[in-house]
Amino acid sequence: MSQAASLQFDTTLASQPPEPTHTLVGIDDIRAARELLRGVVRDTPLTECAPLSTKLGGPAYLKCESLQRAGSFKVRGAYVRMARLSDAERARGVVAASAGNHAQGVAVAANLLGSHATVFMPRTAPLTKVTATKAYGATVRLIGVSVADALVAAKDFAEQTGAVFIHPFDHPDVIAGQGTVGLELLEQCPELSTVLVSMGGGGLISGVAVALKAVRPDIQVVGVQASASAAFAKSLQVGQPVTLKTTATIADGIAVNRPGELTFAHVRELVDDVVTVSDEDLARALLFCFERAKLVVEPAGVAGVAAMLADPRRFTAPIATVLTGGNIDPLLMLRVIEHGLAAAGRYLYLMVRATDRPGNLASTLALLAEQGVNVLDVEHFRHDSRLRLGEAVIALSVETRGSEHSEQLLEILRHAGVSVMFPA
């Protein structure tokens, strides 16, 4: 099993304020945001995940923001930001850019506050998130292929129309709103030792870190990024925000190519560590939440679970992670689950060479059945330059109980005289 890669950045460097100096959000800002959000958002459940606790050797909890209004934590920051606008500003409308969750949060908040929202989303945004954003009352405009493209378009729209731009993460009110998740964590489990938070632009972890460190400075706050979109990890290494050229990951919700100036200042000052996880780790974690925790979560939302599964003994329990969102496209969910099964060694594709005679295919399938293997697909063909006259190839996709079972199966096939061509 792969291990979560870790960035242990220089604490001396991290303790120095970045240039220019930014005023950090304080615990009083987050408490005020909590009052604004009463009756608007849900206090989402914090539930212990017994299978995860067993793997970690101590209590492991899941903070289910995937069950939040509009399906993610984003409505918290969006509502606080917009509630503090003047009546005149709300009358001009608001504009945002998002791959999906911030879009829905802004749409819901605008609807509640009597404003109109225009949301720019990349053309690659999941259809379910686009449809939901429209259903909440926002006007959606699709542009570009990334959140960065949508951000440029949204800012241009704000300048041209006077609409107020609602940044997805880099604003004090947004950070304060997201920080209310941290207050809930402390109330629900005061004895926590470690909190893992997935990171995209850094709004959530900034707010959560402010809340946790103000009350419990000893809590370890750890950010988790997709390794293919680790803008914070690289930025912390050089001491200032840097821009990634690409952010190719299945976790579209945290595929942000550059940290915010304000969120970078918070993370640098308050976050203890940043780790990265691969797409394979994310796929396994999504499958784990679906199978073992009975929760539907999007890839970006399971980053903390992925880090725990990748390196179970790394973090000190009691530990909690925030399941940041549950807005996953059903088709993507199907693909990710299949990928997760393959990453966990539960899908096996193999090709065997066989004598082309009646009953050979049936006997091979019978041998697989004896080993408790579920055959998903079978293809039988004779036209291959590697084959001799009278030979055929059987290509099989099978479901096994895991990597060990797959290895046992291959060994049994070879012992039975079956010529396995792939995997070699």
N, C-alpha and C positions, 0 to 999 in steps of 0.2 A: 504494500500500500504506500502511495506517495505521501510525503510529508509536506505540510504547509511551510513555504519558504518564509523566512523572517527577516525583517529589517530592524536591527538594533541600532537606532541612530544615536549619535553622540549627544548625551544628555547635557553636556556643557553648551553645545551649539543650540540644542533645543530650548534651553532655558533663556537664551538671549532673545529679546524682541526683534522681530523682523523689521526690515526697513522698507517702506515707512511704517512707523508704529501704528497699530490699530487698537482701538479701545475694545476690549473683549466684553462679550455679553456677561452679565452677572446673575447670580442666583435670584436676586430680587426681580430681574427682568423675566425670568422663567416662571416665578411664582405669579407675577402679574399676568403673564400669558395664560397660565392655568385658570385664572379667574375668567378671562375672556372666553375660554373654551368650554366652560361649564355648560352642560346642556347641548353643546354642539358636537363634541366628539365623545367617543366611548372610552372608558378606562378599560383597555383591552386585557384579557386574561394572561396571567403568568402561570404556566403549567409545567410541572416536572415531567420530563421525558425519561421514563424508567430505562428503556433500552440504551439511551445515550448516557444516563447516569452509570449504568453498568460498565460501559466502555471506558468512561473517564475515571471510574473509581470514586465517585462522589456526586452529590446532587447537581443535576444539569437542568436548567429551566429554559423554556421557550416563551418569549414575550410576543404574543400573537397580534402584531399590527396588521397582519394579513386579514384579520377580521375587523379592522377599522372601517369606518365609513368611507366609501369609495375604494376600499380594498387596500389602503396603504397609509403609512404615517403622514404622507404629504399634505393631507387636508389640515393638519395642525398648523404648520407654518404658513400655509397659504391664507388660512382664515385670519390668523393674528396680523399678518401683513396688511390684509385688505380691511380688517376692522378698524385699523388705525389710520386709514385714509380719511380725508375730509369728504363731506357730502359731494362737494364739487368735483373732487378727484374721482369718486366712484361713479358719478354721473357721466364722466368722459369715457368710462369703460376701462378694462384692464387687458393686458396682453401678456402671454407667457410662451415659453418654449419648453418642450418636453418630449421624451420618448413614450410617455404614457401616464405614469402615476402622478407627477406634478400637474399634468394637464387635467386629470380628473379632480384632483384636489382644488385647483383653481376654479374649475367649472362649478363644483359644488359650493365653494365659498362665495363665488360671485352670485350664484342663484340665491343663497341665503341672505346676502347683504344687498340685494336689489341692484346689482351691477351687471354689465354684459362683458363676457370674456371672449376674447379671440385668442386661439391657441395655435401656434405653429408647431408642427410635428414632422419629423423626417418621414420620407416616403416608406422607409423600412419599418416604421412603427407597427406593432401588432394590430391587426384589424380589430380585435376585441377592444383594445384600448382606445382606438379612434372612435369606434361606435359608441362606447360608453361615454366618452367625453362629449360627443354630440348629444347623447341622451340626457346629460346633465344640463344642457342648455347652451353650451359654448359653440362658437363658430370655429371650425377646424380648417386650417390651411396646411396642406402637405407640401414640404419643400426640402430639397437636398437629401442627403443620405445619412446624416448624423445630427446629434443634438447641437453640435457646434454650428452647423448650417442653420438650424432652426433658431438658435440664439441670435445670430446676425440678423435674420429676417424679422424677428420679434422686436429687436431694438430699433431697426429702421422703421417699422410700423409705429412704434411709440413716438418717434420723432416726427413722423409725418401726420399723425392723427391726434396726438395729445393723450392717448391712452397711457395708463400707468403700467410700466413694466414690472411684473412680479417675478423676481429672480428665483430660480429653483432652489438656491442654497446660500448665496453670498449676500445676505442682508441680516441685520441684527434681529428684526422682528421674525423672520423665518427661522433663524437659529433658536430664538427664544421659544417659539412654538414647538419646534421639534424637541427641544430640551424637556418638555413636559413628559416625554416618555421616560426620562431619567428619574423624575420625581415619582412617577408611578412605580418604577422598579424598586426604589428605596422603600416605598410604603409596602409593597407586596412581598419583598424579601430583604429585610434590613441587613442580613448576615452575608450578603454576597461578597465574594472575594475577587471575582473577575467578571467583566462584561465585554462581550464581543459585539462589534457593530460593523455591518457592511458599509463600505465607503465608495461613494461616487464623487460628487462634488464636495462632500464633507459637512453638509448642513446638519444631518442627524447626529453624527458622532461629536460635532462641536457642541451642540446643545446638551446632549447626554453627558458629555465629559464635564461641562460646567456644573450641571446639577449634581452629579456623583461626587466630584472632587470637592465641592463646597461643603457637602455634608459628611462624606467619608473619603478623606484624602488618600487613605490606604488602598482603596479599590483600584485594581489594575484595569485600565481601559485600553482595549486592544482593537485596532481597526483592521478590517479584512477587505482586501481588494482582489479582483480577478487579475491573474498574473499578466494577461494580455492587455490590461487597462489600468496599470498600476501607476497612475500619475502622482499620487501622494508619495508612494515609496521612492520614486525617483526624485521628487521635489525635496523631500526631507534629506536625502543624501547630499544634495548640492546647496541646501539652505534657502531656497526660494522656489516659487511655483515655476514648473516647466511644462511645456506643451508636448504631448505625445503626437506622433504622426498618425498612428492608427490605434484603434480600440476594438479590435475584433474579438468579441466574446459573446457567448450565449446569454450572458447577464446584461441585457440591454439597459436595465434600470441603473446600473452603476458604470456604464461605459462613458465616462466623462474624461475628456482628453487633457483637462487642466484644472487644478484646484482653484478655488476662489482665493482672493487675497485675504479676506477676512477669515474664511474657514481654515486656510493654511496657518494663520496666526494662532487660532484656537488649537488646532491639532499639534502644532509645534510646541505649544506651551503646556498642554494638558494631557495629551494621549501618550501612553507609556510605550506602545509598540505598534508596529504595523506588520501584518503578515499577508502573504499572497497565496491564492489557491488557483489551481488549473480548472479548465472547463470540465475535465474528467472528474475532479473533486466535486465541482458544483452539481454535475449530473448525478453522481452517487448520493449526494446530500439531498437533492430533490426527491430521488427515489426513496431514500430513507424516511424523509418526512411523510411521504405519501403512504408507504407501507407500514411503518412502525409507529409514527405519531398521528396518522390519520388526518393529515393536514395538507391542503393544496397550497403550495407556495411557489412563487416564480423564482427563476434562477438567481436573480440578484438578492432575493430575500433569504436564501439559504447559505450565504457566504460564511456566516459564523458557524453553522452546523458543519459545513465543509471543512473548515479549519480544525474543528474538534475531531472529526472523523479521520482527517489526514494525520493528525499528531495527538492522539488521545491523552497522553501523559504530560503534554507541554503546559497546560493551563491549570491553575489552582482552583479547586472547587470550594464552596458552591459557586457555580458559574451560570451565567445567563447570556443568551444571545437574542437579538431582536429579529424576528421574522418580518422583514420590512414591508412585504407586499405579497398579495396573492392573485394579482391580475395577470394570469398566464394564458396565452393563446392555446386552445385545446390541441391544435395541430402541433405547435411547438412542444407542448407537454408530452404528446405521444412520441415525438422524436427524441426528446430529452430522456424520457423514461427508457426508451430502447437503448439510447447511448449509455445511460446509467447501468442498465443490465449488462451491456457489453463490458463496460469499465469494471464492473464487479465480477467479471468472469462467468456470468450466467448465460450469455449468448456465445455460441461457438459455431464458427463456419469452418467446414472442412471439406476436402476433396479426396476421394479414395479411388484408387485404380482397381478395377475388377475385371474378371473374365466375362466376356459378353455371352452368357448362356442363360437359359430360362431358370428362374429361381434365385439368381445371384442377388438381385436387388432386394427381394423379399428376405433373404437370409441376413443381409446386412442390416436391414431395418429391424428384424427380429432381435439381432444382437444388441442393437441400441435400446430396444424396448426392455430387454433383460436388465439393463443398467439404470433403468428409471429415467431415461432421457425422453424429453418431449420433442418430437420432430416437427419443425415449423414449415420447412420448405424442402422439396426434393427436386433435383434436376438430373436427368440421365442422358448422357450424350456420348457419341462415338467418334466425333470428328475433332481430333486434336493431334497435332504433329508429334507430340510426345508419346502417343500410343502406338503399340504394335497391332498388327492385324489380329482381330478377335478379342481386342480389349475395349473397355468402356470406362468412362469416368462417372462417378456418382458425386454430385455436389449437394451438400446437406447444410441446412441451418437448423441448429438444435438448441434447446433450452436446457441448461444443467443447473445444479444446485450451487455452483460457484466454481472458483478457479481450481480447487483441489479435485472436485468431481470431474472437471474437464480434463485434467491431467490423467486421472485414473482411467477415464474413458479412452483416451488416445493410447494409453499403455495396453489396455485390454484389446483394442482393435489390432494393434501391432502383434500382440501375442497370439491372436487368433489367425494371423497370416494375412490380415487386410493391409494392403499397401496404401499408407496415408501419404498423399502428395502434399497436402496443405492443411493445417500448418505443419511445416517441416519439423 
